[in-house]
């Protein structure tokens, strides 16, 4: 589920991709390269000189002129943690982060009691190797790694600096709340562009090119994930799958998206994509839909606050998108089945309601699909996912084949399929069950 992961993507370079990219470059050169011994620290003078060198190379490879020099510096782990905390405070209000946290739990994407903000600060502090800040136009590198080994990270982040100079990354800093799927798609363009360039930077000595790799970057990412030493990213590998995959998506699937554009239209075409932005994760996952400009369907849910009664408040609305639904399904059913059932997505919206005094939450989401067959497939997959999530649930008898209802420990879950749409209401408390028909009718409107 896309949620509010995207604002922090400019800070994060998934080290798995860097490690695996370096391995490919070494194999392409068909010789072993011994890693340089790490230095205790990196000086600002070294970073300034190396930044100028790498920026010149990146500019030539990315075919974007350097419009202004890029300021650079080094930061310790504690200083990076301060930046991460500051970014959290500036990008989202505490109540928005808390609502996103509760939505993750309601969808079954995180365990009860999970603390999103605290976990993400620890995760990003562990994983950040370098970052570019559009606000200050500065680039920083971690001071605890060898500088030569960090050149791929620098190539990635300095690509962001060139993107900012030519395409104004600042316009994506304050994204409208409730449009996370499109936000994730645009970050996939930005990070995929930089990841594609990073791989080319590493492959250049061998004469290879990212467009001629034998497999996709997302496949390489899966391979790296399977082979990685979990101790090098202990917090990352302990993250809920939805967080881990949401962090990797803009880099891995984003790079596949960037490569598809490069193959079809060259690096100039990738520059044009900053004007013709991807509109959904569906377009990122299915390049033909981006080139065909297949736009998402706008879904607008009615507000159930008045029907739910006193004490209830709507605390979150957002869009899952194809990628988000694939995460929600694959948490409980096999990934291939989840991905297939998520294809054919047309549009959706979800809303989370809370009765804080009673400690109750209710989740409603309505999705539109390309065909009735796509909707039926999602209906069946979501039914299977619900049964797996709640193995002790009691299924209600006597419903038509287009409806399912389960009494669970979190309240009743109701799933209804109509034509090309599917409605789901989850966590309906016992005292609200007599209103379920009215709630569903209001949402269908």
VEXLO-43677 format. One record per residue (C-alpha): residue number from 1; x, y, z. Coordinates in steps of 0.001 Angstrom, whole numbers, plus 500000, padded with zeros to 6 digits. Each point is the difference from the previous one (the first is absolute). Layout:
BEGIN
seq;east;north;up
NUM;X;Y;Z
...
// end
This chain:
BEGIN
seq;east;north;up
1;500000;500000;500000
2;501565;503251;498911
3;498952;502107;502962
4;502470;502648;501141
5;503249;498202;499224
6;500732;502136;496953
7;501070;503306;501652
8;503075;498262;501393
9;501102;498293;496808
10;502398;502813;499065
11;501945;499116;503154
12;500299;496291;499367
13;502212;497926;497732
14;499296;496321;500417
15;503426;498482;500510
16;498871;496662;498624
17;499765;501507;496521
18;503398;501639;500299
19;501616;496795;501196
20;498388;497934;497270
21;500808;502614;497341
22;503643;499930;501022
23;499946;496208;499727
24;498628;500190;496450
25;502629;502541;499002
26;502729;497750;501382
27;498640;496966;498175
28;499759;501990;496774
29;503681;500852;500307
30;500690;496303;500717
31;502510;500686;502727
32;500026;500224;503765
33;500325;503423;501531
34;501046;500033;503628
35;498092;502562;502060
36;502068;502936;501188
37;500610;500072;503744
38;497483;502311;501689
39;501263;503294;501330
40;499118;501097;503537
41;498534;503235;498642
42;499557;502069;496853
43;501055;503623;499877
44;497927;502792;498494
45;502837;500821;497574
46;499993;496435;498672
47;496241;500086;499522
48;500122;503354;498207
49;502617;498776;497521
50;498273;496649;499402
51;496600;501683;499637
52;501316;502198;497193
53;501528;496971;498271
54;496898;497779;500259
55;497609;502836;499144
56;501863;500615;496726
57;499777;496301;499111
58;496325;499795;500936
59;499203;503125;497981
60;501524;498457;496878
61;498317;496629;500498
62;496576;501449;500891
63;500251;502604;497211
64;499074;502844;502341
65;502240;503058;500268
66;501278;501169;503366
67;498178;503288;500478
68;501635;500776;503337
69;502626;498316;502219
70;498632;497696;502697
71;500961;500649;503616
72;501111;496877;501818
73;501027;498829;503436
74;500178;497077;502413
75;497724;498984;502853
76;500378;497558;502849
77;497354;497415;500822
78;498637;502155;502820
79;499798;503018;497662
80;498167;497915;497404
81;497562;498894;502692
82;499338;503668;500794
83;499251;500657;496317
84;497600;497041;499874
85;498151;501186;503127
86;499803;503529;498585
87;498616;498699;496676
88;497297;498065;501824
89;499010;503096;501924
90;499828;502209;496908
91;498424;497639;497475
92;496985;498783;501982
93;498101;501063;503078
94;500124;497596;502987
95;496302;499215;499624
96;500518;499102;496313
97;502821;497605;500855
98;497884;498474;502776
99;497026;499566;497641
100;502241;498333;497390
101;501302;497700;502744
102;496447;498995;500949
103;499069;499426;496352
104;502945;497615;499577
105;498848;498006;503010
106;496374;500022;498808
107;501055;498574;496619
108;502044;497313;501755
109;503283;501401;498690
110;501558;500470;503439
111;499470;498332;503372
112;497888;501617;502678
113;502064;502387;502074
114;502360;500766;497115
115;501525;503488;500173
116;500636;501233;496455
117;501829;503251;500779
118;502453;498501;502467
119;500722;497018;497776
120;500578;502098;496888
121;502456;502283;501782
122;502066;496977;501059
123;499743;498454;496532
124;500993;503090;498063
125;502856;500745;502365
126;501301;496478;499371
127;499621;500082;496219
128;500825;503528;498855
129;503394;500155;498305
130;499579;503422;498408
131;497283;502504;499186
132;499230;503132;498016
133;497743;502679;501474
134;498011;502002;497421
135;499199;502675;502605
136;503629;500938;500589
137;501457;498692;496694
138;502610;498064;501982
139;501344;496461;499771
140;501286;498071;503021
141;501787;496678;500293
142;500375;497733;503047
143;503406;500391;501632
144;500478;496389;501097
145;500446;498304;496588
146;502899;500014;497551
147;499571;502879;497541
148;500911;498015;496877
149;497442;497342;500907
150;497386;502715;500421
151;500419;501382;496483
152;496926;498073;498719
153;497982;501567;502841
154;501377;503400;498992
155;499061;499371;496352
156;496457;499185;501098
157;499592;503026;502250
158;501717;502420;497618
159;497529;498890;497344
160;497389;501406;502389
161;501903;503283;500023
162;499869;500148;496185
163;496317;499021;500031
164;499368;502850;502399
165;501876;502504;497857
166;498090;499028;496847
167;496615;498732;501234
168;499512;501689;503420
169;499615;497200;502539
170;498726;502566;502489
171;496566;499858;498359
172;499570;496477;501431
173;500946;500911;503569
174;496495;500821;501234
175;497772;497396;498395
176;496228;500276;500516
177;498862;497614;502710
178;497891;497086;498817
179;501769;499407;496660
180;502738;497572;501084
181;499810;497697;496998
182;500825;502801;497555
183;502611;501298;502434
184;501647;496564;500053
185;499937;499853;496188
186;501785;503353;499668
187;502609;499004;502562
188;500515;496816;497980
189;500839;502202;497017
190;502449;502102;502036
191;501693;497099;501789
192;499820;497683;496996
193;501745;502604;497858
194;502802;500362;502573
195;500287;496230;500493
196;500258;499394;496246
197;502778;502588;499791
198;501739;498462;503014
199;500083;496591;498318
200;501368;501537;496819
201;502675;501711;502075
202;501054;496658;501470
203;499741;498140;496687
204;501882;502539;497887
205;503527;498603;500645
206;498845;496641;498589
207;498435;501541;496885
208;496572;498814;501121
209;496781;502016;500101
210;496876;499680;502106
211;497837;499461;496906
212;502010;496848;499180
213;499876;498276;503372
214;498756;496391;499855
215;497295;500648;502620
216;497995;502898;501405
217;501115;502100;502966
218;497022;498750;502017
219;501111;496402;499328
220;503532;500939;501062
221;498573;501578;503142
222;498162;496769;500844
223;503220;498056;499424
224;501971;502375;502229
225;497309;499793;502661
226;500196;496206;500015
227;503814;499950;500189
228;500611;502967;502294
229;501551;499693;503422
230;497083;500922;502240
231;502420;501414;502585
232;500969;502847;497647
233;496419;501233;500020
234;498608;498571;503199
235;497265;502600;500455
236;499057;499950;496301
237;499515;496231;500025
238;497995;500157;503217
239;497573;502497;498452
240;496473;498941;499096
241;499968;498832;496371
242;497789;502929;499001
243;502574;502549;501217
244;502968;498148;498541
245;498379;499568;496595
246;498650;503555;499960
247;503506;501312;500610
248;501516;497849;497254
249;497229;500621;497431
250;501111;503477;498814
251;503535;498720;499448
252;499402;496552;498525
253;496716;500316;498097
254;500818;503669;499439
255;503248;498996;498273
256;498125;497499;497818
257;497625;502818;499056
258;502895;502352;499202
259;501729;497345;497880
260;496783;499392;498050
261;499842;503711;499149
262;503720;500122;499109
263;499635;497004;497677
264;497029;501576;498259
265;500882;503718;500035
266;503580;500361;501290
267;501157;502186;502909
268;498150;502935;498378
269;496810;498009;500415
270;500749;499535;503665
271;500450;503763;500330
272;496620;500479;498295
273;498419;497717;502630
274;500422;502820;502532
275;497401;501879;497949
276;497868;496935;499214
277;500089;498597;503516
278;498840;496456;500798
279;496578;500174;501604
280;499848;496693;501885
281;502098;497063;501144
282;498061;498053;497380
283;501747;502067;497303
284;503377;499324;501636
285;499343;496259;500133
286;498525;499810;496495
287;502001;502276;497689
288;497510;499611;497144
289;497343;501670;502137
290;502315;502974;500565
291;500738;500348;496275
292;496268;499617;499228
293;499192;502586;502718
294;497464;497698;501673
295;498816;502234;502834
296;498711;498918;503423
297;496273;500122;500712
298;499137;502475;502756
299;498111;498342;502852
300;498405;502201;502668
301;498595;498343;503114
302;497102;501490;501934
303;500787;501079;503566
304;498497;497502;502478
305;500531;502112;503113
306;496354;500952;500464
307;498794;496438;499402
308;502473;498550;502484
309;498800;502411;502670
310;501480;501734;503024
311;503673;499478;500761
312;501014;499020;496459
313;502409;502053;497887
314;501497;499503;496554
315;503767;500193;500570
316;501441;498936;496633
317;499145;499763;496300
318;502410;498844;497318
319;500519;497845;496907
320;501551;496519;500006
321;500639;499616;496278
322;501052;496776;498313
323;503236;499784;501959
324;498255;500652;503322
325;497385;497324;499386
326;502688;497502;498993
327;501648;500602;503401
328;496711;499662;501862
329;499184;496714;498283
330;503500;498493;500058
331;500195;500432;503770
332;497679;496962;500229
333;499862;498258;496607
334;502798;499008;497559
335;501682;502916;498219
336;499282;498768;496457
337;496292;499743;500810
338;500039;503422;501693
339;501718;501679;497056
340;497651;498445;497467
341;496942;501020;502025
342;501297;503584;500273
343;500461;500378;496260
344;497068;501582;498243
345;499788;502634;502751
346;498209;503124;498825
347;499731;502151;503121
348;499133;499910;503695
349;499677;501920;503216
350;500001;498895;503600
351;498937;501748;503200
352;500874;499172;503601
353;497628;500907;502833
354;500756;499952;503705
355;498025;500048;503200
356;502861;500931;502295
357;497991;499702;503208
358;499162;496360;499242
359;503290;499152;498301
360;498197;499001;496804
361;500959;500521;496346
362;497976;499345;496865
363;501522;499790;496524
364;498091;500455;496736
365;501358;499808;496462
366;498405;499996;496570
367;501965;498950;496922
368;499247;500295;496281
369;501382;497452;497514
370;500529;499928;496243
371;497523;497163;499460
372;497430;498040;501980
373;502348;497003;499784
374;502786;502044;501633
375;497606;501041;502758
376;498887;496418;500560
377;503618;498866;500204
378;500777;502644;502616
379;496809;499130;501907
380;501066;496344;500141
381;503580;500875;500992
382;498879;502387;502743
383;497622;497348;501303
384;502862;497476;500130
385;502249;502576;501641
386;497382;500734;502688
387;499511;496298;500761
388;503783;499584;500364
389;500340;503095;502178
390;497252;498802;502333
391;500173;496189;500093
392;497554;499858;502918
393;497455;502339;498393
394;496396;498915;499652
395;498614;500468;496479
396;496440;501231;499755
397;497613;497621;498187
398;497263;500792;497516
399;501734;502752;498015
400;499940;500170;496192
401;503163;498889;498133
402;501017;503640;499494
403;500237;500640;503766
404;502079;498661;502879
405;499894;500872;503692
406;502255;498799;502816
407;499697;500521;503723
408;503571;500507;501240
409;501715;501027;503213
410;500357;503498;498460
411;496323;500303;499092
412;498050;498988;496909
413;501547;500103;496520
414;497552;500430;497107
415;501069;499557;496344
416;497648;500769;497096
417;500543;499783;496235
418;497874;501955;497525
419;500902;500096;496314
420;503430;501604;499707
421;500243;501078;503658
422;500686;498396;503376
423;499056;501451;503385
424;501619;498916;503259
425;499055;501078;503527
426;502214;498637;502789
427;499958;500179;503771
428;496253;500602;500358
429;499360;499793;503777
430;497064;497972;501304
431;497908;503080;500803
432;500353;501222;496397
433;499056;496758;498217
434;496346;500967;499724
435;501149;503078;498054
436;502193;498039;497582
437;497433;500069;497196
438;499685;503781;500305
439;503761;500442;500154
440;500457;497941;496841
441;497196;501826;498191
442;501544;503372;500856
443;503412;498910;498716
444;498596;498637;496737
445;498497;503393;499251
// end
